[in-house]
Each structure stands twice: as C-alpha cells, then as structure tokens.
Amino acid sequence: MAAKILANVIVAGSVILGRSLAQAYRQALANASKSRVAQETIQNTIREGSKVMTEQEARHILGVSEGTAWEEISKKYDTLFERNAKNGSFYIQSKVHRAKECLEPVY
C-alpha cells in the first residue's frame, strides 16, 4: 500500500515539475524575444550554418588524398552517397554531397 502511494506521489510530482519547466521555457522565450536576444541567436545560427567547407575537410570526408584522380573521387562519392541513402544518415549524405561540390572546382 505504501509503495502505491509513493508511486502516485512521484508521478504527480514529475507531472507538476514538467508543466512548470515548460511554462518557464515559454516565459524565457517571451522575455528573450522582447529583449532581442532571440533575434541575435537566430542570426548567429544562420551565420554558423553557412560555413564553407574547406578542401582539406572535403578530402577527409571522402577519404581521398591530394593526388587522387577525379574518377576515384567520383566513385567514392557514389559509394558513400548510396550507402547513406539506403540505411544511413541524411546528415552524412549531405556532408558527402557538399564535399564533392567543394572539390569540383579544384578538378
């Protein structure tokens, strides 16, 4: 009987805590938007998201060296892209695509 009461107290307490955290988060967002902090954060996120990939990073992602022929780079790209298209990660697939885009002007 005591275990059931204790379980009910824990569940009720966690529900109350969850609601209060959600309300505090909403209030923090409202306060941030009033003080322009949210707008600055969004602008910083946009700037960070548009970083250009370096040639060295692109080579590392595709697993090729500086002397590698374009045909081999293309084969590596196709292999990695297809693997991640079937049962991989969209993030990795996009990184592989950006790496190929970065190396195209070099060749």
VODREN-438453 format. One record per residue: x, y, z of N, C-alpha, C in turn. Coordinates in steps of 0.001 Angstrom, whole numbers, padded with zeros to 6 digits, always signed. Each point is the difference from the previous one (the first is absolute). Layout:
XYZXYZXYZ/...
//
This chain:
+000825-001185+000000-000825+001185+000000+000870+001251+000000/+001080-000019+000767+000882+001164+000080+000724+000216-001330/+000331-001075-000681+000688+000120-001287-000903+000654-001037/-001289-000310+000041-000945+000590-000936-000144+001496+000248/-000056+000390+001233-000103+001422+000359+001268+000730-000422/+001136-000613+000272+001276+000608-000381+000099+000158-001519/-000443-000999-000748+000017+000078-001464-000911+001118-000492/-001181+000142+000601-000917+001078-000388+000597+001370+000293/+000684+000145+001121+000634+001270+000359+001111+000335-001007/+000787-001002-000376+001087+000222-000957-000555+000397-001365/-001032-000685-000464-000602+000319-001296-000602+001402+000016/-000748+000319+001042-000614+001327+000090+001067+001085+000072/+001063-000252+000747+001084+000980+000107+000704+000221-001322/+000214-001072-000746+000669+000153-001291-000885+000728-001006/-001308-000207+000057-000925+000726-000885+000036+001484+000324/-000039+000341+001263+000041+001402+000425+001323+000629-000410/+001092-000711+000203+001315+000509-000380+000094+000210-001511/-000498-000934-000772+000014+000116-001460-000791+001202-000478/-001177+000206+000569-000826+001157-000382+000683+001310+000358/+000612+000047+001171+000656+001245+000411+001220+000294-000865/+000746-001036-000398+001142+000208-000886-000447+000495-001372/-001082-000571-000521-000520+000446-001293-000455+001452+000067/-000675+000352+001076-000461+001381+000159+001182+000956+000153/+001012-000403+000725+001187+000843+000167+000722+000187-001332/+000047-001042-000807+000640+000096-001312-000760+000963-000903/-001326-000129-000014-000806+000930-000801+000194+001439+000455/+000069+000211+001296+000204+001350+000524+001388+000518-000367/+001003-000856+000045+001353+000411-000369+000065+000391-001471/-000693-000738-000861-000044+000350-001418-000690+001338-000216/-001081+000228+000736-000710+001275-000124+000884+001154+000455/+000714-000188+001095+000896+001046+000499+001159+000242-000959/+000517-001072-000579+001126+000131-000918-000406+000738-001265/-001202-000277-000494-000431+000676-001219-000233+001482+000260/-000387+000352+001203-000190+001410+000335+001342+000728+000062/+001042-000704+000416+001300+000644+000185+000942-000205-001181/-000518-000513-001117+000748-000208-001237+001070-001088+000104/+000056-000720+001093+000980-001075+000144-000325-001125-000971/-001275-000311-000159-000395-001079-000895+000371+000324-001440/-000185+001242-000406+000346+000389-001365+001494-000106-000236/+000809+000388+000973+001451-000119-000132+000415-001460-000080/-000644-000842+000782+000309-001427-000018-000331-000600-001359/-001129+000379-000554-000386-000504-001320+001008+000456-001045/+000420+001248+000050+000978+000509-000967+001333-000728+000130/+000434-000255+001237+001253-000731+000204-000098-001423-000526/-001147-000630+000182-000203-001359-000482+000048-000028-001519/-000594+000983-000638+000014+000059-001455+001425+000192-000489/+000757+000868+000644+001388+000229-000412+000842-001255+000181/-000170-000704+001121+000779-001211+000249-000394-001108-000955/-001259-000050-000400-000470-001046-000895+000502+000167-001418/+000491+001176-000348+000424+000230-001379+001516-000049-000150/+000685-000688+000900+001450-000132-000106+000359-000788-001248/+001042+000433-000656+000446-000660-001220+000955-001127+000365/-000172-001130-000669+000856-001154+000241+001361+000238-000649/+001046-000342+000710+001342+000139-000550+000329-001208-000868/+000997+000164-000852+000419-001105-000872+000530-001163+000826/+000726+000314+001056+000560-001053+000855-001122-000800+000670/-001030+000707+000487-001132-000683+000628-000741-000869-001015/-000161+000507-001215-000679-000761-001051+000769-001275-000322/+001322+000114-000091+000818-001187-000278-000098-001010+001142/-000045+000500+001219-000113-000879+001165-001338-000743-000003/-001064+000687-000333-001324-000619-000022-000064-001101-001052/+000548+000275-001178-000043-000991-001071+001107-001045+000109/+000981+000244+000861+001076-000962+000199+000964-000051-001163/+000341+001153-000564+000921+000064-001126+001144+000949+000334/+001113-000149-000729+001156+000873+000212+000068+001033-001121/+001022+000845+000046+000113+001075-000978+000280-000505-001400/+000682-001108-000150+000356-000510-001312-001034-000921-000621/-001150-000131+000637-001025-000927-000478-000653+000521-001274/-000230-000900-000940-000644+000366-001263-001490+000265+000220/-000573+000826-000884-001417+000363+000132-000904-001224-000126/+000370-000974-000810-000812-001202-000170-000128-000764+001320/+001111-000091+000733-000046-000698+001292-000823+000783+001014/+000124+001322-000020-000810+000834+000900-001472-000199-000316/-000335-000040-001278-001385-000200-000416-000521-001365+000447/+000838-001040-000099-000400-001338+000450-000232-000014+001509/+000912+000641+000759-000156+000068+001463-001290+000727+000352/-000258+001104-000715-001216+000772+000235-001232-000870-000235/-000037-000673-001150-001157-000841-000327-000223-001073+001055/+001076-000646+000417-000099-001059+001004-000538+000535+001324/+000595+001076+000504-000430+000557+001285-001411+000562-000066/-000326+000650-001106-001330+000586-000145-001070-001088-000014/+000233-001065-000755-000976-001085-000083-000151-000746+001326/+001103-000226+000693-000072-000681+001306-000870+000773+000967/+000170+001310+000025-000765+000811+000937-001412+000277-000496/-000255-000189-001282-001353+000167-000511-000879-001173+000411/+000585-001195+000041-000779-001200+000304-000307-000130+001485/+001020-000045+000818-000235-000204+001430+001012+000779+000824/+000242+001213-000403+000955+000825+000731-000627+001285+000490/+000837+001000+000099-000399+001275+000565-000099+001055-001102/-001072+000783+000017-000151+001092-000954+001088+001046+000225/+000390+000204+001260+001054+000969+000315+001314-000412-000660/+000373-001265+000133+001242-000478-000606-000110+000057-001517/-001162-000348-000520-000211+000061-001440+000183+001431-000509/-000503+000969+000722+000162+001394-000432+001451+000451+000129/+000707-000478+001021+001423+000328+000137+000800-000562-001177/-000314-001228-000410+000678-000616-001134-000264+000815-001265/-001244+000427-000178-000353+000803-001173+000740+001338+000016/+000050+000657+001153+000708+001288+000111+001498-000184-000241/+000547-001129+000421+001424-000263-000225+000289-000112-001491/-000869-000690-000723+000193-000119-001453-000139+001375-000647/-000979+000773+000414-000174+001352-000537+001233+000860+000237/+000604-000167+001160+001191+000780+000354+001190-000365-000878/+000119-001273-000336+001157-000456-000784-000180+000166-001503/-001222+000189-000488-000222+000136-001439+000776+001148-000622/+000035+001211+000564+000760+001080-000630+001497-000269-000056/+000519-000805+000935+001422-000300+000030+000399-000827-001213/-000906-000896-000424+000308-000864-001128-000587+000571-001275/
//
